[in-house]
Structure formats: C-alpha cells, structure tokens
Amino acid sequence: MIATGGRPVHPKIPGTDLPGVHYLRTLNDCLGLAADATPGSMAVLTGAGFIGLEVAASLTQRGVQVTVVETGPHIWPRFADEALARVVQEYCAAKGIEFRTGESVTEIQQQNDTLAVLLKSGAVLPCNFVCIGVGIVPNVELAQQAGLTVENGIVVDEYLQTSQPGIYAAGDVANYVDPLFGKRRWVEHWGHAEYSGQLPAHNMTGARRPYDLLTYVWSDIFDLHLEFAGDEQEHDRVLLRGKLEHLSCIMLYLKHHRLMAYFVINGNNKDLPHLQKLIKSKKDLSGRETALQDPTMTLKSLLAT
C-alpha cells in the first residue's frame, strides 16, 4: 500500500525560502511556527481556506497580529458563497484578524531582522514571520517510478487498488471513485485518510470491500465549530436552515431536489447522522424545501416522509 501523502504547495515567488517563512504540515513545522508566534509579533498568512483560518485564529489567540492575504474575492473561495464567507470573515475580523482579499503576494523580502510581504497592489506588509497555506500536491513520485497510472494522484479503483494488481494507494495521494457522486475525487482530509488507510488493509487480506465513505471535514476557528460533508460543487440550489447572522445554522446544497452536501456552523451534532443519511439515500426532497429550512422541523422526520 502506498500512502505517501502530500506536501505543501510552494508558490513560485521570490523569498519563499527565507528564514521565518513557514508551511504547516509536520510536527516540526508546527514547532517552528509556534516558536515565532510570540505575543506582539506580526504575521502574514497567505491562503484563506480551512488551514489558513485555523492558523490565523490560533496565532491571534497567542497574541500575534495577523493579516490574511487571499487571491479570491472572499475567504473559503473554493466552496463558500459570498454571504457565508462575509459573516465568518466579519466574525474573524472582530477577533482582530485583518484580511486582504483579492490580493496576491509577489515577493517576500528580508529587511534587517524582519520580513516584508509585497502585494500585487503595491502594498507592503511588514511582519516577523509568514505562513503559506495554499494547498498540497500529492507525492506520486514513487508510483510514477513503479509505472502506475498517475493523474492528479494515484489512480485507484473502488477497492483502492492501483493499475497494478496487488498494489493499493490511500490517503491524500489517492485519486479514487466516489460512489455517491459518480466521479473521481482527490480528497485531502483527515476522515478520508483514516478510512482509506483501513480499507486496503481488509482488501489486501482477501476482502472485497468497495469505498463507501461520505467524505467530511471539521474545523474549529475561535468559538466556531464547523462540520462539512459531501460535494458542494454539485448543487443548483442552496438553502439556509437557521440564522446565518447568528452563526448558528446549516447550509444545505441541493441538486435536482437531492441533498449533496451540508455546512454546519455551531450546530447540533445530533443532526449530522440525519443529514448524512439524506445524502447517502439520495432522497427526493421535492416540496420539502420549506421544511428543510425550518429549524422546528426535525431532520429525522424528513427521512421518514
């Protein structure tokens, strides 16, 4: 089984190899970042995805002045709409994080004992250290040397077996078939890594168990607890259950009247199994849109009707 994982993307801009420029992937990365995160210091973070905001929140709580630079128009540009992003971004800003959206870093310079981050707009952000969190790339070199099929990760079948019988791949490096959404995916989240590490162990010892996990991710940002599952890219309608402005709600992503994904902010964990069942069952929710948005209606009751 090949489980070589991924490595952080290193942007091709000058200065990313300077002392004080961090990536977050390993324990040593974490320790190095923590050592620089002294109260009163200044940090610039590039990337406003889950990792970027988690790091920004943690540093802020350690007394660091944090500026987040994001090339997209708002935080979470890969999956969040403007309304959701705006509310969470405003919440983080009230906690002390400064955001520079629609911006990109062109260079990082050493200036005596500090760093300076140069932006495309011409702005210069002085700081003590930088953290870059703009994604990862799969470590496919071993698979390529072995002659396995590689395309945006190591291509595997429903049993996580590669193009070569007897060789399996798991975790961040696997390009697998998602049976729920009928397409290939490459997922770099903890739940998928854990599950896909266990599945080949069964299949390598004689079982024939196909992949059937509903992929999910969770995150904690200050006092916000976030739960997400499914494929939000497959939707033609988004419904809101609860109050977004109260930061206690569920975003429901539907396609052809079927639930494809959910995003929960400070929700009730008892709702999660029902949401997962609605996705897995591919239940037709035509005419149930009002009930879906009504917090007084239990999600369990939607499964029964």
C-alpha positions, 0 to 999 in steps of 0.5 A: 500500500502506498500512502505517501501523502502530500506536501505543501504547495510552494508558490513560485515567488521570490523569498519563499525560502527565507528564514521565518517563512513557514508551511504547516504540515509536520510536527516540526513545522508546527514547532517552528511556527509556534516558536515565532508566534510570540505575543506582539509579533506580526504575521502574514498568512497567505491562503484563506481556506480551512488551514489558513483560518485555523492558523490565523485564529490560533496565532491571534489567540497567542497574541500575534497580529495577523493579516490574511492575504487571499487571491479570491474575492472572499475567504473559503473561495473554493466552496463558500458563497459570498454571504457565508464567507462575509459573516465568518470573515466579519466574525474573524475580523472582530477577533482582530484578524485583518484580511486582504482579499483579492490580493496576491503576494509577489515577493517576500523580502528580508529587511534587517531582522524582519520580513516584508510581504509585497502585494500585487497592489503595491502594498507592503506588509511588514511582519516577523514571520509568514505562513503559506497555506495554499494547498498540497500536491500529492507525492506520486513520485514513487508510483510514477517510478513503479509505472502506475497510472498517475493523474492528479494522484494515484489512480485507484479503483473502488477497492483502492487498488492501483493499475497494478494488481496487488498494489493499493494507494490511500490517503491524500495521494489517492485519486479514487471513485466516489460512489455517491457522486459518480466521479473521481475525487482527490480528497485531502482530509483527515476522515478520508485518510483514516478510512482509506488507510483501513480499507486496503488493509481488509482488501489486501487480506482477501476482502472485497470491500468497495469505498463507501465513505461520505467524505467530511471535514471539521474545523474549529476557528475561535468559538466556531465549530464547523462540520462539512460533508459531501460535494458542494460543487454539485448543487443548483440550489442552496438553502439556509436552515437557521440564522446565518447572522447568528452563526448558528445554522446549516447550509444545505446544497441541493441538486435536482431536489437531492441533498449533496452536501451540508455546512454546519456552523455551531450546530447540533451534532445530533443532526449530522447522522440525519443529514448524512443519511439524506445524502447517502439515500439520495432522497427526493426532497421535492416540496420539502424545501420549506421544511428543510429550512425550518429549524422546528422541523426535525431532520429525522422526520424528513427521512421518514416522509 
